[in-house]
Amino acid sequence: MRGMRALSDIMEEFGRLSGLQLNRKKSRVYFSSRCTQQEERAFALGVDRGELPVKYLGDPLTVNYAREQDCHSLVDFAQRRVEGWQAAGLSFGGRIELVRSVIAGITMFWFQSIQIPTATIRKVEAICADFIWRGGMHAISWDQLCRPREEGGVGLRTLHAVRKAACEKMAWRFIKGGSLWADWMANRYLRRNNFWACRIDNNFSVTFKAILRCRPVLQTAICRNMKDGTTTDLWLDPWVGSRSLLEILGGQLDREAGRGLTCSRIIREGVWRPETYPYTTQLAEEIRLVTIDESQQADSWSWAGPGTGGGSGLFCFRSCYDLVRSHHNRTEEMDFIWGKGVARKMQLCAYRLLRGRLMTRDRLLRFGIQITDAKCVLCNEEDESMGHIFFVCPVSWHIWTEQCSQLRGGVGTDRDIRSILNWIRDHSGRDPGWARRARVRLAASVWHIWKERNRRIFEGLTTPPIGILHSIEFDVSVMAP
């Protein structure tokens, strides 16, 4: 009770000095399940007792792991935003950009506050995927969309990897210190234990357990900046090439080696002296690879994850996400498709063609969707397929030959998107602007062929090949003058 009365006095003094008075009628105090005499303590503080879980700034506060029912508001909010967007009649590219910016922004706020349940993540991702495909058949799976463009995706982020990266960021903030939160967590859970050697205890909070589980990945992305070694544990901190001396020794340490020593034990006048301590003599070669920088104020951690070649040492969420996400093979075709200078709608159309995911009539029949006529609407000679409508159909092949003649070359005999990409890549060394013009012509041709196909099916309008060529030339003149 004495502590609660002292807390009440502190709030009164704070109000007197700052002018910000506590409204005790609107305030609530929350206790853990292990706290006794809760009513008496709340009375001593002068506020009513509240019950957990409760929402604070939109986040659910609970003493245990956040459950799926605690995070309904996140799912409901995402669903409401999607329903509002659907009325706007956005294009495929517009829907992707909105999912990238708005949904990602919403979830980032939650991920950096609590551990979102996997079931909630799946629901939000399902909402995003349905929104992108307008609630219909998903031509490309969510996991494939959530890959970098050069690896066959559209650059979205999978929320599972975002959750991991947000947790790694929290662990980074903890080891960097310098904040009230980090100091309180260290005093509450670590006490005199080393962060890198601390075992996960059942009495630890959900947040601190998650931070400790981040250590293996975090260790690979940080670097220790050494000054005098007074705050760096000699054996347990990963200061030698992202590894600790204990790891280098295989986890075995002589009892007489002296746990709790700092690196200052083997530093003399700003120079490594591992030979002065018998247990580090055999590690002298690895130790001397670490640079001592006496210009620093103290030993510190710096971020050295992938994609941080600038050397600022500051945390980069993009770098952290790249560290925890799944990686796939990089393809030159995707690099070419997503090059600069091409309209996004044309890039996405070429991307879906390269992935074989455009909804042509043969694919609709394959999925059991009944259609009255499967013929190609451009030539009315053969059944429509991606290979036919873009490269075999006389109308589209005439367009390709005209584009290649504009680029002063022959397209060859192979009629598919990859053959044309290979032809462009083989001839891209002519001048710096040639590859850009070729990329624009490729994307514009794919877009206008597909657009003409849809106009004939859904609007009953027909444009002659010369009109399609004029539209392509206009777009090329704008994007690659």
Buried (B, 14 or more C-beta within 10 A) or exposed (E): EEEBEEBBEEBEEEEEEEEEEBEBEEEEBBBEEEEEEBEEBBBBBBBBBEEBBEEEEEBBBBEEEBBBEBBEEBBEBBBEBBEEBBEEEBEBBBBBBBBBEBBBEBBBEBBBBBBBBEEBBBBBBEBBBBBBBEEEEBBBEBBBBBBBBBBBBBBBBBBBBBBBBBBBBBBBBBBBBEEEEBEEBBEEBBEEEBBBBBEEEEEBEBBBBBBBBBBEBBBEBBBBBBBBBEBBBBBBBBBBEBBBBBBBBEEEBEEEBEEEBBBBBBBEEEEBBBEEBEBBEEBEEBBEEBEBEEEEEEBBBBBBBBEBEEEEBEBBBEBBBBBBBEEBEEBEBBEBBBBEEBBBBBBBBBBBBBBBBBBBBBBBBEEEEEEEEBEBBBBEEEBBBBBBBBBBBEBBBBBBEBBBEBBEBEBEEEBBBEBBBBBBBEBBEEEEEBBBBBBBBBBBBBBBBBBBBEBBBEEEEEBEBEEBBEBBBEBBEEBBE
